[in-house]
Amino acid sequence: MRNEVDYKALGLRIKEVRQGKGMTQDFLAEAVGCNTSHISNIENNYTKPSLNVLLAIANTLQTSIDYLLSNQYQG
């Protein structure tokens, strides 16, 4: 059983949803309250988002943390 978050998959899902909604990294960063490079680093798996940042990203993207992590559930 895998009990660790796959941050690479998470970053790719965030990027996919963001682009699907026509949002730039700049827009998302401003809405979340961080800088653009932080969003880029999350999407490219150079850094891990805090739970607060992940929640802000999900809210801004009008999705859920569950959806962002959905490809990681083992059932």
Sine and cosine of phi, psi and omega as CSV:
sin_phi,cos_phi,sin_psi,cos_psi,sin_omega,cos_omega
0.00,0.00,0.74,-0.68,0.00,-1.00
-1.00,-0.04,0.82,-0.57,-0.03,-1.00
-0.88,-0.47,0.29,0.96,0.02,-1.00
-0.90,-0.44,0.58,-0.82,0.03,-1.00
-0.95,0.32,0.72,-0.69,0.11,-0.99
-1.00,0.04,1.00,-0.09,-0.09,-1.00
-0.93,0.36,-0.44,0.90,0.08,-1.00
-0.91,0.41,-0.72,0.69,0.03,-1.00
-0.90,0.43,-0.63,0.78,0.03,-1.00
-0.88,0.47,-0.72,0.69,0.01,-1.00
-0.88,0.48,-0.67,0.75,0.03,-1.00
-0.90,0.43,-0.63,0.78,0.02,-1.00
-0.92,0.40,-0.67,0.74,0.04,-1.00
-0.86,0.51,-0.73,0.68,0.00,-1.00
-0.88,0.48,-0.70,0.72,0.00,-1.00
-0.86,0.51,-0.73,0.68,-0.02,-1.00
-0.92,0.38,-0.70,0.71,0.00,-1.00
-0.85,0.53,-0.76,0.65,-0.01,-1.00
-0.91,0.41,-0.60,0.80,0.03,-1.00
-0.88,0.47,-0.45,0.89,0.02,-1.00
-1.00,-0.09,0.07,1.00,0.04,-1.00
0.94,0.33,0.43,0.90,0.00,-1.00
-1.00,-0.09,0.59,-0.81,0.12,-0.99
-1.00,0.02,0.28,-0.96,0.11,-0.99
-0.88,0.47,-0.60,0.80,0.03,-1.00
-0.86,0.51,-0.73,0.69,-0.02,-1.00
-0.89,0.46,-0.74,0.68,-0.01,-1.00
-0.88,0.47,-0.69,0.72,0.00,-1.00
-0.87,0.50,-0.70,0.71,0.00,-1.00
-0.90,0.44,-0.67,0.74,-0.01,-1.00
-0.92,0.40,-0.56,0.83,-0.03,-1.00
-0.99,0.15,-0.47,0.88,-0.01,-1.00
1.00,-0.05,0.55,0.83,0.07,-1.00
-0.70,-0.72,-0.05,-1.00,0.00,-1.00
-1.00,-0.07,0.30,-0.95,-0.07,-1.00
-0.87,0.49,-0.61,0.79,-0.02,-1.00
-0.90,0.43,-0.50,0.86,0.04,-1.00
-0.92,0.40,-0.68,0.73,0.05,-1.00
-0.89,0.46,-0.71,0.71,0.03,-1.00
-0.86,0.51,-0.68,0.73,0.00,-1.00
-0.90,0.43,-0.59,0.81,0.06,-1.00
-0.92,0.38,-0.73,0.68,-0.04,-1.00
-0.90,0.43,-0.48,0.88,-0.04,-1.00
-0.97,-0.22,0.22,0.97,0.09,-1.00
0.88,0.47,0.56,0.83,0.10,-0.99
-1.00,-0.08,-0.29,0.96,0.03,-1.00
-0.52,-0.86,0.39,-0.92,0.02,-1.00
-0.98,-0.19,0.72,-0.70,0.03,-1.00
-0.97,0.25,0.57,-0.82,0.15,-0.99
-0.94,0.33,0.27,-0.96,0.02,-1.00
-0.87,0.49,-0.64,0.77,0.01,-1.00
-0.90,0.44,-0.67,0.74,0.02,-1.00
-0.93,0.37,-0.66,0.75,0.03,-1.00
-0.87,0.49,-0.67,0.74,0.04,-1.00
-0.90,0.44,-0.68,0.73,0.02,-1.00
-0.90,0.43,-0.63,0.77,0.05,-1.00
-0.89,0.45,-0.75,0.66,0.00,-1.00
-0.86,0.51,-0.70,0.71,0.01,-1.00
-0.90,0.44,-0.68,0.73,0.00,-1.00
-0.90,0.43,-0.62,0.79,0.01,-1.00
-0.99,0.16,-0.02,1.00,-0.02,-1.00
0.82,0.58,0.75,0.67,0.07,-1.00
-0.66,-0.75,-0.09,-1.00,-0.02,-1.00
-0.92,-0.40,0.38,-0.93,0.12,-0.99
-0.87,0.49,-0.60,0.80,0.06,-1.00
-0.82,0.58,-0.72,0.70,-0.01,-1.00
-0.91,0.41,-0.68,0.73,-0.01,-1.00
-0.88,0.47,-0.48,0.88,-0.01,-1.00
-0.97,-0.24,0.04,1.00,-0.20,-0.98
-0.86,0.51,-0.51,0.86,0.00,-1.00
-0.97,0.24,0.05,1.00,-0.04,-1.00
-0.95,-0.32,-0.07,1.00,-0.01,-1.00
-0.96,0.28,0.68,-0.74,0.10,-0.99
-0.96,-0.26,0.84,-0.54,-0.04,-1.00
-0.84,-0.54,0.00,0.00,0.00,0.00
